[in-house]
Amino acid sequence: MDLPPYSPGLHKLVTLQVDKTELLTNSNDFVTVTNSILEKYGLEKVGVVVHDFENKSFTISFCLKESHICIHTWPEYNQLTLDVYLCNYLQDNSHKVRSVTADYISYFEAKIIKDFEINR
């Protein structure tokens, strides 16, 4: 039996420039926004880990049934890195990966510095 080609999923990695430093130092708001995004796209959270640093930057990892969303902020440089990966187990989620990333870019009112897409 010949199976069609399978792509495990799209992995999007972006580095963003953010002028509003307060968005890079408020982990609670990011968690709230992410929970709204997960609900909007029907994604299931398995767990979340939040770490706030002394300089008020944060790193957060959302483990999803479909894979993960991770962020690391650098308010001293007005930048963040964002990692969005969704598996294609029962459907192609590439459009969701791009839409989720676009929602974050909109939330942060960010300028894209780097934008990589990796088809796994």
Secondary structure, DSSP 8 states (H G I E B T S, - for coil): --------EEEEEEEEE-S-GGGGS-HHHHHHHHHHHHHHHT--EEEEEEEE-TTS-EEEEEEESSEEEEEEEEGGGTEEEEEEEEE-SSS--HHHHHHHHHHHHHHHT-EEEEEEEEE-
